[in-house]
Amino acid sequence: MAFRQPALRFDLAGFAREGALGNHADLMRLVTRADELGFGGIWFNEFHFHRGTLPYPHALLLGAEILARTERLRFGTSILVLPRHHPLMLAEQIAQLDFQSGGRIDVGVGVGVGVGVGVGRGAEPGTFDALGIDRDAARQRFDEAMEVMLRAWTQDRVAADGPTWRFAETEVGPPTVQRPHPPVYVAGVSAATVAVAARHRFSLLLSLEPNETRQVPVFLAELSKAGAGPGPMAASSLSRYVLPARTRHGRRSTSPPSG
């Protein structure tokens, strides 16, 4: 499945934690200004159950407002942790946002069981515990959810009889504007997660931390095994911290904070 992508797109990211704190109106002014300036998109993470420090735990709710306030700017999730969602409901929510926005949503997904085990950004093991979801089942839930969502977007009706989700044939809508479905990006450094991206010809969502030296060789090898060309690699998303300044002399480079 091929998606037409611009050769190079500049987006805004890094609002997952402290960057999203502050006045909501200020954030919306930043969003509308980014739209006016021609930025390609803006990405937000899914982090839950932090009452005083994370004002946007549900990225898609924020995305609905951002897409309503803008005309060209795309909205991306970096990431939605699939094992924590019922795939029918999540597929329907994404389809609705795609419809409402005229096809301006990008879907970043991951397994999300823990930092340091190669499962993608958005990792919060405590959220699994709070929801009563077995962390050891995360991989299976991710694989099942991904298959259900893809069929929900591309087929008139979808049913499932997997170990995790079982349901009779169900219509999921509205139909997505982007065909065959919104672009999907996979975050993660483990071979199993990267292989999922290669099998479906999805692009990678490369991290703010420089993990791409681990991800890219595995991804290209898995694409070759799947009989795919390098197209998904070319459309992958790379994130880096940038500190702008008013003058050339005020600019400086920085590395991502450790820890």
Residue pairs with C-beta under 8 A, 6 or more apart in sequence:
1 180
1 200
1 201
2 201
2 231
3 178
3 183
3 235
5 183
5 234
5 235
6 40
9 40
9 41
10 39
10 40
11 39
11 40
11 41
11 42
11 43
11 74
11 76
11 237
12 34
12 39
12 41
12 42
12 43
13 42
13 43
13 76
13 78
13 208
13 239
14 208
14 239
14 241
15 27
15 42
15 43
15 44
15 45
15 56
16 44
16 45
16 47
16 78
16 121
16 122
17 45
17 47
17 53
17 54
18 53
20 27
20 44
20 54
20 55
20 56
21 53
21 55
24 55
28 65
28 66
28 69
31 42
31 66
31 69
31 70
31 73
32 69
32 70
34 42
34 70
34 73
35 69
35 70
35 71
35 72
35 73
38 72
39 73
40 73
40 74
41 73
41 74
41 75
41 76
41 104
41 106
42 66
42 73
42 74
42 75
42 76
43 75
43 76
43 77
43 78
43 106
43 108
43 239
44 56
44 59
44 62
44 63
44 75
44 76
44 77
44 78
45 59
45 77
45 78
45 79
45 121
45 122
46 57
46 58
46 59
46 77
46 79
46 80
46 81
46 122
47 54
47 57
47 122
47 124
47 127
48 54
48 57
48 124
48 127
48 130
49 57
49 124
49 126
49 127
49 130
50 57
56 62
59 77
59 80
60 77
60 80
60 93
60 94
60 97
63 75
63 77
63 97
63 105
64 97
64 100
66 73
66 75
67 73
67 75
67 97
67 100
67 101
67 104
67 105
68 100
68 101
70 104
72 104
73 104
74 104
74 105
74 106
75 97
75 101
75 104
75 105
75 106
76 105
76 106
76 107
76 108
76 185
76 237
77 106
77 107
77 108
77 109
78 108
78 121
78 122
78 185
78 187
78 205
78 239
79 108
79 109
79 110
79 112
79 120
79 121
79 122
79 187
79 205
80 90
80 107
80 108
80 109
80 110
80 122
81 109
81 110
81 111
81 112
81 120
81 122
81 123
81 124
81 127
82 90
82 109
82 110
82 111
82 112
82 141
82 142
82 145
82 146
82 149
83 111
83 112
83 113
83 128
83 133
83 137
83 138
83 141
83 142
83 145
84 112
84 127
84 128
84 131
84 133
85 145
86 165
87 144
87 145
87 146
87 148
87 149
87 152
87 160
87 165
88 148
88 152
88 158
88 165
88 167
88 170
88 172
90 145
90 149
91 148
91 149
91 152
91 153
91 172
92 152
92 172
92 173
94 105
94 107
94 149
94 176
94 182
95 152
95 153
95 172
95 173
95 174
95 175
95 176
96 174
97 105
98 104
98 105
98 176
98 177
98 178
98 182
99 174
99 175
99 176
99 177
101 177
102 177
103 176
103 177
103 178
103 182
105 178
105 182
106 182
106 183
106 185
107 182
107 183
107 184
107 185
108 184
108 185
108 186
108 187
108 205
108 237
109 120
109 142
109 146
109 184
109 185
109 186
109 187
110 119
110 120
110 121
110 122
110 123
110 142
110 186
110 187
110 188
110 193
110 205
111 119
111 120
111 138
111 139
111 142
111 188
111 193
112 119
112 120
112 121
112 122
112 123
112 124
112 138
113 119
113 123
113 125
113 128
113 135
113 138
114 123
114 125
114 135
115 123
117 190
118 188
118 189
118 190
118 193
119 138
119 188
119 190
119 193
120 186
120 187
120 188
120 189
120 193
120 205
121 187
121 205
121 207
121 208
122 187
125 135
128 134
128 135
128 138
129 135
133 141
137 164
139 192
140 163
140 164
141 164
142 196
143 196
144 160
144 162
144 163
144 164
144 165
145 164
145 165
146 196
146 200
148 158
148 160
148 162
148 165
150 181
150 200
151 158
152 158
152 170
152 172
153 172
153 176
153 180
153 181
153 182
154 180
154 181
156 171
157 169
157 170
157 171
158 169
158 170
158 172
159 167
159 168
159 169
159 170
160 166
160 167
176 182
183 203
183 235
184 200
184 202
184 203
185 197
185 202
185 203
185 204
185 205
185 236
185 237
186 193
186 194
186 196
186 197
186 202
186 203
186 204
186 205
187 193
187 204
187 205
187 207
188 194
188 197
188 215
189 207
189 211
189 214
189 215
191 218
191 222
194 204
194 215
194 218
194 219
194 222
195 218
195 222
196 202
197 203
197 204
197 219
197 222
197 232
198 219
198 222
198 223
198 225
198 226
198 228
198 232
199 222
199 226
201 223
201 226
201 228
201 231
201 232
202 232
203 232
203 233
203 235
203 236
203 237
204 212
204 215
204 216
204 219
204 232
204 233
204 236
204 237
205 236
205 237
206 212
206 215
206 236
206 237
206 238
206 239
207 239
208 239
208 240
208 241
208 256
209 256
210 256
212 238
216 233
219 232
219 233
219 236
220 230
220 233
223 229
223 230
223 232
223 233
240 256
241 254
241 255
241 256
243 251
243 252
243 253
243 254
244 251
245 251
245 252
